[in-house]
Amino acid sequence: MSDSNLTKEDILRMAEDVIADMSVRSTLEEIALMRKAFELAFNAHANQKRKTGEPYIIHPISVAKIVAQEMKLSAAPVCAAFLHDVVEDTDYSDDDMKRLFGDDVAFLVRVVTKTK
């Protein structure tokens, strides 16, 4: 199956694999925050496609996978990986990230966001 033919279930499974990998070193609160970050990114990028035709959300999931599985970082960087293009590419703001995800995640999103 090509990436442009991924179903919603395929995408959700990919994100859940990242979160499952994190579950061995995260609190229940952190797991909930990672799911919240993914869900916001999934919905924010819902109508966006990459130049390849694949759903845009595949890119943030791929970054989160690297952060979680290869770099073995904590929950805040995984949240930021899911969210890293939301402020840049949607109507969400830095203030929204701070309000919804706290200072640490908002800071990480801010440092990787290209200014408009």
All heavy atoms as an XYZ file, in Angstrom:
908
protein
N       0.853     -1.179      0.000
C       0.000      0.000      0.000
C       0.891      1.232      0.000
O       1.796      1.349      0.812
C      -0.884     -0.028      1.258
C      -1.708      1.199      1.448
S      -2.682      1.214      2.981
C      -3.490     -0.349      2.967
N       0.649      2.168     -0.920
C       1.444      3.389     -0.939
C       0.979      4.312      0.174
O      -0.141      4.199      0.687
C       1.310      4.081     -2.294
O       0.072      4.737     -2.383
N       1.853      5.245      0.555
C       1.524      6.160      1.637
C       0.306      7.023      1.334
O      -0.378      7.461      2.235
C       2.723      7.044      1.967
C       3.815      6.281      2.700
O       3.529      5.183      3.227
O       4.945      6.778      2.744
N       0.041      7.271      0.045
C      -1.116      8.087     -0.308
C      -2.428      7.310     -0.136
O      -3.489      7.903     -0.152
C      -0.993      8.622     -1.730
O      -0.935      7.558     -2.652
N      -2.345      5.996      0.046
C      -3.544      5.177      0.223
C      -3.747      4.738      1.671
O      -4.548      3.850      1.931
C      -3.474      3.931     -0.665
C      -3.541      4.278     -2.138
O      -4.213      5.231     -2.520
N      -2.841      3.530     -2.953
N      -3.037      5.355      2.591
C      -3.189      4.995      3.992
C      -4.588      5.345      4.480
O      -5.126      6.406      4.160
C      -2.167      5.738      4.847
C      -0.717      5.315      4.684
C       0.195      6.280      5.418
C      -0.519      3.904      5.195
N      -5.160      4.468      5.278
C      -6.458      4.746      5.882
C      -6.258      5.459      7.209
O      -5.147      5.496      7.753
C      -7.229      3.439      6.141
O      -6.529      2.687      7.146
C      -7.393      2.616      4.869
N      -7.326      5.993      7.725
C      -7.276      6.630      9.046
C      -6.787      5.621     10.083
O      -5.981      5.957     10.952
C      -8.659      7.165      9.421
C      -8.695      7.815     10.785
C     -10.076      8.333     11.118
C     -10.095      8.933     12.513
N     -11.425      9.443     12.868
N      -7.239      4.398      9.967
C      -6.830      3.350     10.909
C      -5.327      3.079     10.821
O      -4.672      2.864     11.836
C      -7.632      2.061     10.677
C      -9.098      2.163     11.062
C      -9.947      2.981     10.074
O      -9.562      3.105      8.874
O     -10.980      3.525     10.508
N      -4.780      3.081      9.610
C      -3.330      2.900      9.431
C      -2.568      4.010     10.143
O      -1.574      3.766     10.827
C      -2.945      2.921      7.948
C      -3.512      1.764      7.144
O      -3.682      0.663      7.711
O      -3.779      1.972      5.948
N      -3.038      5.229      9.947
C      -2.373      6.387     10.547
C      -2.469      6.322     12.074
O      -1.470      6.538     12.773
C      -2.973      7.691      9.992
C      -2.643      7.808      8.498
C      -2.487      8.901     10.778
C      -3.416      8.874      7.766
N      -3.635      6.014     12.583
C      -3.808      5.907     14.034
C      -2.912      4.809     14.607
O      -2.321      4.977     15.686
C      -5.274      5.646     14.387
C      -6.254      6.758     14.028
C      -7.686      6.316     14.317
C      -5.911      8.048     14.750
N      -2.772      3.718     13.893
C      -1.918      2.611     14.338
C      -0.453      3.051     14.380
O       0.275      2.714     15.315
C      -2.098      1.406     13.418
C      -1.507      0.120     13.959
C      -1.826     -1.117     13.102
N      -3.188     -1.170     12.610
C      -3.567     -0.933     11.337
N      -2.679     -0.654     10.412
N      -4.828     -1.013     10.983
N      -0.029      3.819     13.387
C       1.351      4.305     13.369
C       1.635      5.188     14.584
O       2.680      5.061     15.226
C       1.607      5.103     12.077
C       1.595      4.254     10.823
S       1.574      5.259      9.317
C       3.196      5.987      9.389
N       0.711      6.079     14.890
C       0.888      6.958     16.047
C       0.847      6.158     17.341
O       1.639      6.391     18.259
C      -0.186      8.041     16.058
N      -0.057      5.204     17.401
C      -0.176      4.393     18.620
C       1.076      3.551     18.847
O       1.457      3.301     19.993
C      -1.436      3.523     18.550
C      -1.905      3.017     19.886
C      -2.130      4.101     20.946
O      -2.688      5.167     20.646
O      -1.729      3.858     22.102
N       1.754      3.132     17.796
C       3.024      2.405     17.933
C       4.072      3.268     18.632
O       4.837      2.784     19.463
C       3.555      1.954     16.568
C       2.781      0.794     15.979
O       1.986      0.154     16.704
O       2.969      0.529     14.764
N       4.110      4.540     18.275
C       5.048      5.469     18.922
C       4.699      5.597     20.401
O       5.563      5.492     21.276
C       5.020      6.859     18.238
C       5.841      7.866     19.024
C       5.489      6.754     16.801
N       3.431      5.800     20.682
C       2.994      5.984     22.064
C       3.202      4.703     22.867
O       3.630      4.752     24.029
C       1.538      6.474     22.106
C       1.479      7.887     21.493
C       0.985      6.466     23.527
C       0.097      8.385     21.170
N       2.959      3.556     22.260
C       3.194      2.277     22.955
C       4.661      2.115     23.312
O       4.995      1.658     24.417
C       2.720      1.114     22.086
N       5.546      2.507     22.409
C       6.974      2.444     22.697
C       7.316      3.340     23.879
O       8.157      2.997     24.710
C       7.783      2.851     21.470
C       9.264      2.619     21.659
O       9.666      1.443     21.761
O      10.019      3.611     21.739
N       6.679      4.480     23.977
C       6.929      5.428     25.069
C       6.318      4.978     26.388
O       6.758      5.418     27.447
C       6.359      6.804     24.696
C       7.104      7.510     23.591
S       8.822      7.881     24.025
C       8.591      9.007     25.401
N       5.334      4.102     26.332
C       4.595      3.735     27.552
C       5.472      3.080     28.611
O       5.179      3.171     29.799
C       3.405      2.840     27.212
O       3.853      1.577     26.767
N       6.571      2.447     28.206
C       7.441      1.793     29.187
C       8.252      2.789     30.002
O       8.776      2.431     31.052
C       8.396      0.772     28.512
C       7.604     -0.339     27.847
C       9.320      1.453     27.517
N       8.341      4.047     29.535
C       9.108      5.041     30.276
C       8.342      6.341     30.502
O       8.941      7.399     30.715
C      10.442      5.309     29.584
C      10.391      5.833     28.180
C      11.824      6.000     27.623
N      11.862      6.660     26.348
C      11.698      6.060     25.184
N      11.472      4.758     25.130
N      11.756      6.742     24.072
N       7.030      6.263     30.467
C       6.193      7.449     30.636
C       5.101      7.195     31.662
O       4.648      6.068     31.833
C       5.526      7.818     29.307
O       6.492      8.052     28.308
N       4.679      8.270     32.303
C       3.552      8.182     33.234
C       2.250      8.147     32.439
O       2.234      8.477     31.242
C       3.530      9.400     34.169
O       3.260     10.576     33.386
C       4.845      9.553     34.941
N       1.171      7.797     33.099
C      -0.136      7.815     32.439
C      -0.483      9.227     31.971
O      -1.064      9.404     30.902
C      -1.215      7.280     33.382
C      -1.127      5.794     33.715
C      -2.206      5.409     34.721
C      -1.238      4.942     32.460
N      -0.099     10.225     32.749
C      -0.342     11.619     32.366
C       0.437     11.976     31.099
O      -0.088     12.644     30.206
C       0.070     12.541     33.515
C      -0.199     14.007     33.256
C       0.188     14.860     34.454
O      -0.656     15.019     35.347
O       1.338     15.349     34.478
N       1.675     11.538     31.005
C       2.482     11.802     29.814
C       1.920     11.090     28.590
O       1.902     11.653     27.486
C       3.931     11.387     30.048
C       4.662     12.272     31.043
C       5.996     11.703     31.475
O       6.160     10.456     31.501
O       6.883     12.508     31.812
N       1.458      9.867     28.780
C       0.850      9.124     27.668
C      -0.393      9.856     27.172
O      -0.596     10.018     25.964
C       0.531      7.673     28.079
C       1.841      6.916     28.321
C      -0.330      6.976     27.033
C       1.658      5.585     29.032
N      -1.207     10.336     28.097
C      -2.404     11.091     27.725
C      -2.025     12.368     26.970
O      -2.685     12.739     25.986
C      -3.229     11.424     28.960
N      -0.949     13.032     27.400
C      -0.509     14.257     26.734
C      -0.004     13.959     25.320
O      -0.284     14.721     24.386
C       0.574     14.948     27.559
C       0.891     16.384     27.172
C      -0.316     17.298     27.421
C       2.099     16.888     27.938
N       0.714     12.853     25.144
C       1.182     12.483     23.803
C      -0.002     12.179     22.892
O      -0.003     12.578     21.718
C       2.140     11.289     23.877
C       3.504     11.650     24.426
S       4.665     10.283     24.454
C       4.101      9.368     25.895
N      -1.005     11.480     23.412
C      -2.196     11.195     22.600
C      -2.911     12.493     22.225
O      -3.359     12.659     21.090
C      -3.143     10.260     23.348
C      -2.708      8.837     23.311
C      -3.829      7.876     23.712
N      -3.352      6.523     23.543
C      -3.034      5.716     24.544
N      -3.175      6.098     25.793
N      -2.587      4.497     24.297
N      -3.004     13.407     23.184
C      -3.639     14.702     22.934
C      -2.869     15.467     21.849
O      -3.474     16.067     20.960
C      -3.689     15.498     24.237
C      -4.317     16.858     24.131
C      -4.307     17.531     25.501
C      -4.796     18.957     25.418
N      -4.771     19.604     26.746
N      -1.533     15.439     21.926
C      -0.712     16.123     20.924
C      -0.930     15.518     19.548
O      -1.100     16.242     18.558
C       0.768     16.060     21.317
N      -0.925     14.192     19.470
C      -1.164     13.548     18.179
C      -2.550     13.907     17.651
O      -2.699     14.256     16.477
C      -1.017     12.023     18.255
C      -1.589     11.378     17.037
C      -0.929     11.477     15.817
C      -2.820     10.745     17.073
C      -1.486     10.951     14.652
C      -3.386     10.199     15.921
C      -2.708     10.310     14.710
N      -3.573     13.813     18.494
C      -4.935     14.082     18.045
C      -5.083     15.510     17.528
O      -5.722     15.738     16.502
C      -5.932     13.797     19.169
C      -6.072     12.311     19.443
C      -6.847     11.997     20.709
O      -7.449     12.909     21.324
O      -6.843     10.810     21.102
N      -4.458     16.475     18.216
C      -4.528     17.845     17.746
C      -3.835     17.969     16.393
O      -4.374     18.566     15.457
C      -3.896     18.799     18.761
C      -4.053     20.276     18.402
C      -4.275     21.102     19.648
C      -2.850     20.781     17.641
N      -2.642     17.393     16.276
C      -1.910     17.452     15.003
C      -2.690     16.743     13.894
O      -2.782     17.254     12.767
C      -0.523     16.837     15.165
N      -3.246     15.592     14.196
C      -4.024     14.829     13.216
C      -5.179     15.681     12.689
O      -5.397     15.777     11.472
C      -4.538     13.537     13.862
C      -5.369     12.693     12.942
C      -4.772     11.864     12.013
C      -6.752     12.715     13.022
C      -5.538     11.070     11.156
C      -7.527     11.927     12.183
C      -6.920     11.108     11.250
N      -5.913     16.306     13.594
C      -7.053     17.129     13.184
C      -6.611     18.411     12.491
O      -7.221     18.830     11.508
C      -7.938     17.440     14.399
C      -8.662     16.204     14.887
O      -9.097     15.367     14.107
N      -8.778     16.059     16.196
N      -5.536     19.035     12.994
C      -5.061     20.287     12.402
C      -4.559     20.086     10.978
O      -4.716     20.961     10.128
C      -3.963     20.885     13.283
N      -3.947     18.939     10.716
C      -3.380     18.654      9.393
C      -4.327     17.814      8.526
O      -3.922     17.340      7.458
C      -2.057     17.896      9.532
C      -0.948     18.683     10.142
N      -0.444     19.840      9.590
C      -0.229     18.470     11.271
C       0.541     20.300     10.341
N       0.693     19.497     11.370
N      -5.566     17.651      8.956
C      -6.501     16.713      8.323
C      -6.622     16.876      6.813
O      -6.698     15.885      6.097
C      -7.873     16.820      8.966
N      -6.637     18.074      6.326
C      -6.855     18.295      4.894
C      -5.571     18.583      4.130
O      -5.622     18.966      2.963
C      -7.857     19.431      4.690
C      -9.212     19.085      5.255
O      -9.684     17.963      5.086
N      -9.823     20.020      5.947
N      -4.440     18.397      4.784
C      -3.165     18.711      4.140
C      -2.512     17.444      3.590
O      -2.584     16.381      4.189
C      -2.219     19.380      5.135
C      -2.721     20.720      5.625
C      -1.848     21.294      6.722
O      -1.093     20.602      7.372
N      -1.960     22.596      6.926
N      -1.884     17.615      2.439
C      -1.141     16.521      1.807
C       0.285     16.981      1.569
O       0.548     18.164      1.373
C      -1.757     16.143      0.454
C      -3.198     15.707      0.515
C      -3.311     14.272      0.847
C      -4.775     13.840      0.757
N      -5.004     12.612      1.436
N       1.211     16.030      1.548
C       2.593     16.332      1.174
C       2.673     16.327     -0.352
O       1.752     15.877     -1.027
C       3.531     15.299      1.800
C       3.528     15.433      3.332
C       4.523     14.576      4.031
N       5.887     14.789      3.619
C       6.701     15.729      4.101
N       6.264     16.565      5.011
N       7.954     15.816      3.691
N       3.778     16.800     -0.891
C       3.946     16.808     -2.345
C       3.827     15.406     -2.932
O       3.452     15.235     -4.083
C       5.294     17.431     -2.713
C       5.350     18.908     -2.458
C       6.699     19.486     -2.795
C       6.732     20.956     -2.442
N       8.040     21.556     -2.678
N       4.137     14.387     -2.129
C       4.056     13.001     -2.583
C       2.622     12.490     -2.652
O       2.377     11.411     -3.178
C       4.830     12.090     -1.612
O       4.233     12.202     -0.309
C       6.294     12.452     -1.543
N       1.692     13.252     -2.081
C       0.298     12.837     -2.050
C      -0.104     12.169     -0.752
O      -1.288     11.945     -0.507
N       0.872     11.840      0.085
C       0.542     11.194      1.358
C      -0.052     12.204      2.330
O       0.205     13.406      2.215
C       1.776     10.527      1.969
C       2.784     11.483      2.536
C       4.052     10.810      3.049
O       4.211      9.591      2.906
O       4.896     11.534      3.591
N      -0.855     11.737      3.275
C      -1.398     12.643      4.289
C      -0.243     13.331      5.034
O       0.742     12.689      5.386
C      -2.172     11.720      5.228
C      -2.438     10.487      4.423
C      -1.293     10.356      3.475
N      -0.373     14.634      5.283
C       0.709     15.379      5.903
C       1.104     14.805      7.261
O       2.282     14.803      7.624
C       0.352     16.869      6.060
C       1.568     17.645      6.449
C       2.440     18.111      5.481
C       1.907     17.836      7.785
C       3.611     18.769      5.826
C       3.067     18.490      8.141
C       3.911     18.953      7.165
O       5.077     19.578      7.509
N       0.133     14.290      8.006
C       0.388     13.812      9.370
C       1.449     12.710      9.413
O       2.070     12.481     10.451
C      -0.929     13.358     10.047
C      -0.747     13.134     11.557
C      -1.475     12.097      9.394
C      -0.388     14.368     12.339
N       1.704     12.050      8.304
C       2.738     11.008      8.270
C       4.101     11.587      8.640
O       4.895     10.944      9.330
C       2.790     10.333      6.873
C       1.459      9.667      6.552
C       3.936      9.327      6.787
C       0.979      8.655      7.571
N       4.371     12.816      8.218
C       5.652     13.445      8.551
C       5.811     13.652     10.065
O       6.814     13.201     10.638
C       5.825     14.752      7.782
C       6.960     15.584      8.264
N       8.280     15.193      8.149
C       6.976     16.781      8.900
C       9.054     16.120      8.691
N       8.280     17.093      9.146
N       4.856     14.298     10.760
C       5.015     14.434     12.213
C       5.093     13.087     12.951
O       5.848     12.954     13.918
C       3.785     15.224     12.645
C       3.379     15.980     11.420
C       3.728     15.080     10.267
N       4.361     12.093     12.476
C       4.452     10.770     13.101
C       5.860     10.207     12.914
O       6.438      9.640     13.846
C       3.398      9.795     12.533
C       1.992     10.239     12.928
C       3.665      8.364     13.030
C       0.890      9.453     12.222
N       6.416     10.369     11.725
C       7.772      9.879     11.461
C       8.801     10.560     12.348
O       9.721      9.921     12.865
C       8.136     10.079      9.990
O       7.276      9.339      9.168
N       8.643     11.863     12.547
C       9.557     12.592     13.425
C       9.393     12.108     14.866
O      10.378     11.875     15.575
C       9.331     14.115     13.309
C      10.175     14.874     14.336
C       9.644     14.595     11.893
N       8.149     11.928     15.303
C       7.899     11.433     16.665
C       8.502     10.043     16.860
O       9.047      9.734     17.936
C       6.393     11.413     16.951
N       8.436      9.217     15.831
C       9.021      7.877     15.913
C      10.531      7.958     16.112
O      11.102      7.226     16.930
C       8.696      7.085     14.639
C       9.203      5.664     14.653
C       8.767      4.927     13.398
C       9.281      3.497     13.437
N       8.817      2.728     12.280
N      11.194      8.838     15.390
C      12.645      9.018     15.557
C      12.954      9.494     16.973
O      13.853      8.970     17.635
C      13.185     10.013     14.505
C      13.104      9.390     13.114
C      14.614     10.441     14.841
C      13.306     10.382     11.981
N      12.204     10.475     17.437
C      12.415     11.033     18.773
C      12.201      9.967     19.848
O      12.980      9.861     20.798
C      11.490     12.251     18.995
C      11.481     12.697     20.441
C      11.911     13.399     18.084
N      11.162      9.161     19.684
C      10.817      8.150     20.694
C      11.684      6.904     20.615
O      12.206      6.432     21.626
C       9.345      7.756     20.536
N      11.843      6.357     19.418
C      12.456      5.039     19.291
C      13.953      5.083     19.035
O      14.677      4.223     19.526
C      11.743      4.257     18.185
C      10.293      3.988     18.526
C       9.516      3.318     17.407
O      10.018      3.085     16.318
N       8.255      3.007     17.678
N      14.422      6.051     18.281
C      15.860      6.115     17.988
C      16.609      6.978     19.003
O      17.652      6.590     19.496
C      16.091      6.638     16.568
C      15.580      5.670     15.504
C      15.768      6.196     14.093
O      16.689      7.012     13.862
O      14.984      5.784     13.215
N      16.042      8.145     19.305
C      16.716      9.058     20.224
C      16.399      8.744     21.684
O      17.097      9.191     22.580
C      16.354     10.499     19.891
C      16.785     10.893     18.479
S      16.252     12.561     18.019
C      17.486     13.513     18.891
N      15.296      8.015     21.902
C      14.866      7.615     23.255
C      14.644      8.819     24.169
O      15.000      8.795     25.347
C      15.868      6.646     23.883
C      16.133      5.406     23.061
C      15.242      4.290     23.481
C      15.650      3.003     22.779
N      14.519      2.340     22.196
N      14.046      9.885     23.627
C      13.763     11.076     24.421
C      12.462     10.900     25.197
O      11.766      9.906     25.044
C      13.725     12.306     23.514
C      15.048     12.632     22.802
C      14.884     13.863     21.924
C      16.182     12.817     23.789
N      12.152     11.885     25.991
C      10.991     11.810     26.884
C       9.709     12.266     26.186
O       9.698     12.590     24.998
C      11.247     12.659     28.129
O      11.388     14.026     27.752
N       8.637     12.315     26.957
C       7.312     12.618     26.409
C       7.212     14.018     25.806
O       6.580     14.187     24.756
C       6.257     12.432     27.494
N       7.798     15.028     26.445
C       7.676     16.399     25.918
C       8.241     16.513     24.495
O       7.573     17.084     23.623
C       8.329     17.403     26.869
N       9.439     15.980     24.221
C       9.920     16.041     22.834
C       9.049     15.234     21.856
O       8.925     15.621     20.689
C      11.329     15.463     22.916
C      11.767     15.702     24.322
C      10.510     15.562     25.132
N       8.452     14.155     22.300
C       7.561     13.389     21.425
C       6.319     14.227     21.105
O       5.888     14.300     19.950
C       7.191     12.024     22.038
C       6.110     11.327     21.213
C       8.430     11.141     22.145
N       5.761     14.883     22.128
C       4.626     15.784     21.881
C       5.020     16.855     20.876
O       4.274     17.132     19.926
C       4.173     16.440     23.182
S       3.354     15.348     24.349
N       6.180     17.464     21.092
C       6.644     18.520     20.192
C       6.853     17.992     18.773
O       6.589     18.702     17.800
C       7.933     19.141     20.734
N       7.303     16.752     18.659
C       7.488     16.153     17.332
C       6.143     16.025     16.613
O       6.033     16.345     15.426
C       8.164     14.789     17.456
N       5.120     15.564     17.328
C       3.785     15.484     16.724
C       3.297     16.876     16.302
O       2.655     17.041     15.272
C       2.765     14.883     17.693
C       2.815     13.385     17.833
C       2.832     12.796     19.097
C       2.812     12.547     16.734
C       2.854     11.412     19.252
C       2.835     11.161     16.866
C       2.855     10.596     18.130
N       3.619     17.885     17.114
C       3.069     19.229     16.937
C       3.947     20.180     16.139
O       3.551     21.316     15.893
C       2.827     19.846     18.323
C       1.797     19.153     19.202
C       1.914     19.641     20.639
C       0.395     19.362     18.660
N       5.120     19.749     15.726
C       6.132     20.696     15.261
C       5.749     21.546     14.050
O       6.315     22.611     13.855
C       7.485     19.995     15.037
C       7.590     19.224     13.778
N       7.178     17.922     13.667
C       8.065     19.584     12.561
C       7.411     17.503     12.436
N       7.946     18.491     11.742
N       4.795     21.142     13.261
C       4.371     21.955     12.122
C       2.997     22.592     12.319
O       2.515     23.306     11.433
C       4.352     21.115     10.836
C       5.739     20.899     10.265
O       6.632     21.730     10.521
O       5.936     19.889      9.565
N       2.376     22.356     13.445
C       1.020     22.862     13.666
C       0.985     24.386     13.689
O       0.157     25.000     13.013
C       0.408     22.268     14.959
C      -0.882     22.974     15.340
C       0.148     20.775     14.784
N       1.873     25.021     14.442
C       1.872     26.482     14.523
C       2.251     27.090     13.171
O       1.688     28.097     12.750
C       2.812     26.970     15.654
C       2.960     28.487     15.637
C       2.284     26.502     17.008
N       3.176     26.445     12.491
C       3.647     26.950     11.205
C       2.592     26.829     10.105
O       2.461     27.721      9.263
C       4.898     26.169     10.798
C       5.550     26.626      9.538
C       6.807     25.833      9.232
O       7.424     25.271     10.149
O       7.156     25.776      8.042
N       1.832     25.741     10.105
C       0.967     25.420      8.971
C      -0.535     25.515      9.225
O      -1.323     25.203      8.330
C       1.262     23.995      8.483
C       2.673     23.847      7.939
O       3.280     24.853      7.551
O       3.161     22.704      7.917
N      -0.932     25.893     10.441
C      -2.364     25.960     10.747
C      -2.655     27.243     11.524
O      -1.771     28.072     11.721
C      -2.825     24.730     11.578
O      -2.350     24.855     12.917
C      -2.353     23.426     10.965
N      -3.875     27.376     11.986
C      -4.279     28.579     12.724
C      -3.900     28.542     14.202
O      -4.166     29.489     14.933
C      -5.791     28.794     12.598
C      -6.206     29.174     11.181
O      -5.370     29.763     10.458
O      -7.347     28.874     10.804
N      -3.298     27.452     14.667
C      -2.883     27.380     16.073
C      -1.690     28.291     16.309
O      -0.836     28.459     15.434
C      -2.524     25.948     16.465
C      -3.728     25.076     16.682
C      -4.208     24.260     15.663
C      -4.405     25.064     17.900
C      -5.321     23.459     15.848
C      -5.516     24.269     18.098
C      -5.974     23.467     17.066
O      -7.075     22.677     17.251
N      -1.632     28.833     17.516
C      -0.557     29.758     17.873
C       0.346     29.162     18.951
O       0.023     28.133     19.559
C      -1.156     31.060     18.404
O      -1.781     30.824     19.662
N       1.443     29.851     19.193
C       2.329     29.486     20.286
C       1.576     29.528     21.615
O       1.759     28.661     22.474
C       3.528     30.441     20.307
C       4.506     30.107     21.401
O       4.957     28.939     21.479
O       4.829     31.015     22.204
N       0.718     30.526     21.788
C      -0.086     30.616     23.018
C      -1.005     29.408     23.173
O      -1.203     28.913     24.288
C      -0.915     31.900     23.035
C      -0.068     33.145     23.251
O       1.061     33.021     23.787
O      -0.527     34.240     22.881
N      -1.548     28.914     22.066
C      -2.381     27.708     22.118
C      -1.558     26.516     22.603
O      -2.026     25.722     23.425
C      -2.972     27.382     20.741
C      -3.982     28.398     20.264
O      -4.704     28.980     21.098
O      -4.036     28.617     19.032
N      -0.340     26.394     22.084
C       0.520     25.275     22.499
C       0.812     25.349     23.991
O       0.745     24.336     24.700
C       1.839     25.278     21.714
C       1.705     25.042     20.222
S       0.953     23.456     19.786
C      -0.688     23.992     19.267
N       1.087     26.542     24.484
C       1.375     26.727     25.906
C       0.153     26.385     26.753
O       0.258     25.676     27.759
C       1.827     28.161     26.162
C       2.315     28.402     27.555
C       2.895     29.814     27.673
C       3.453     30.031     29.056
N       4.092     31.340     29.184
N      -1.003     26.874     26.340
C      -2.240     26.632     27.093
C      -2.616     25.149     27.091
O      -3.020     24.602     28.112
C      -3.374     27.468     26.469
C      -4.720     27.321     27.160
C      -5.771     28.247     26.543
N      -5.815     28.263     25.094
C      -6.410     27.347     24.335
N      -7.001     26.306     24.888
N      -6.413     27.460     23.013
N      -2.463     24.496     25.957
C      -2.900     23.107     25.825
C      -1.877     22.080     26.309
O      -2.250     20.995     26.744
C      -3.248     22.820     24.357
C      -4.458     23.570     23.812
C      -4.505     23.454     22.298
C      -5.735     23.049     24.447
N      -0.573     22.417     26.200
C       0.456     21.406     26.456
C       1.515     21.819     27.471
O       2.390     21.018     27.797
C       1.129     21.001     25.132
C       0.158     20.397     24.174
C      -0.391     21.153     23.154
C      -0.249     19.082     24.313
C      -1.322     20.606     22.286
C      -1.179     18.523     23.447
C      -1.713     19.285     22.433
N       1.447     23.044     27.955
C       2.389     23.487     28.967
C       3.628     24.140     28.384
O       3.874     24.122     27.178
N       4.408     24.725     29.291
C       5.586     25.501     28.895
C       6.645     24.682     28.169
O       7.230     25.149     27.197
C       6.228     26.157     30.124
C       5.360     27.247     30.724
O       4.518     27.821     30.003
O       5.516     27.520     31.927
N       6.931     23.475     28.658
C       8.013     22.676     28.074
C       7.727     22.311     26.617
O       8.574     22.489     25.742
C       8.269     21.399     28.879
C       8.862     21.680     30.249
O       9.374     22.795     30.475
O       8.812     20.768     31.097
N       6.547     21.788     26.368
C       6.187     21.400     25.000
C       6.108     22.643     24.112
O       6.625     22.651     22.995
C       4.869     20.599     24.967
C       4.398     20.373     23.532
C       5.024     19.272     25.698
N       5.494     23.719     24.620
C       5.377     24.949     23.830
C       6.753     25.489     23.461
O       6.966     25.919     22.320
C       4.581     26.003     24.597
N       7.696     25.444     24.389
C       9.057     25.902     24.100
C       9.674     25.066     22.976
O      10.252     25.604     22.033
C       9.931     25.833     25.355
C      11.384     26.083     25.063
C      11.847     27.371     24.850
C      12.279     25.018     24.975
C      13.185     27.605     24.558
C      13.611     25.247     24.686
C      14.077     26.537     24.474
N       9.557     23.750     23.079
C      10.146     22.881     22.060
C       9.504     23.104     20.701
O      10.188     23.121     19.674
C      10.018     21.411     22.488
C      10.834     21.009     23.701
C      10.456     19.619     24.181
C      12.318     21.085     23.406
N       8.190     23.292     20.672
C       7.516     23.576     19.404
C       8.008     24.901     18.843
O       8.312     25.020     17.656
C       5.977     23.574     19.575
C       5.278     24.086     18.320
C       5.470     22.184     19.934
N       8.138     25.888     19.714
C       8.584     27.220     19.282
C       9.967     27.197     18.648
O      10.201     27.827     17.630
C       8.537     28.188     20.465
C       8.768     29.631     20.094
C       8.492     30.614     21.243
N       9.076     30.226     22.515
C       8.392     29.743     23.567
N       7.088     29.547     23.477
N       9.001     29.435     24.683
N      10.890     26.430     19.237
C      12.262     26.450     18.708
C      12.392     25.734     17.365
O      13.374     25.964     16.663
C      13.309     25.916     19.718
C      13.347     26.768     20.966
C      13.083     24.464     20.058
N      11.451     24.900     17.014
C      11.532     24.215     15.721
C      10.541     24.764     14.688
O      10.444     24.252     13.580
C      11.345     22.680     15.861
C      12.453     22.101     16.709
C       9.980     22.325     16.420
N       9.818     25.827     15.054
C       8.838     26.418     14.145
C       9.476     27.552     13.362
O      10.117     28.430     13.939
C       7.627     26.954     14.942
O       6.993     25.846     15.602
C       6.622     27.631     14.028
N       9.296     27.500     12.052
C       9.759     28.595     11.194
C       8.839     29.784     11.412
O       7.615     29.639     11.392
C       9.726     28.187      9.724
C      10.691     27.078      9.389
C      10.526     26.655      7.940
C      11.310     25.383      7.684
N      10.841     24.693      6.484
N       9.413     30.961     11.613
C       8.588     32.144     11.841
C       7.948     32.582     10.530
O       8.530     32.440      9.461
C       9.430     33.297     12.437
O      10.532     33.538     11.586
C       9.895     32.953     13.828
N       6.746     33.120     10.663
C       5.986     33.532      9.481
C       6.401     34.913      9.052
O       6.763     35.749      9.813
C       4.490     33.494      9.788
C       3.999     32.084     10.059
C       2.521     32.062     10.395
C       2.114     30.630     10.726
N       0.761     30.490     11.125
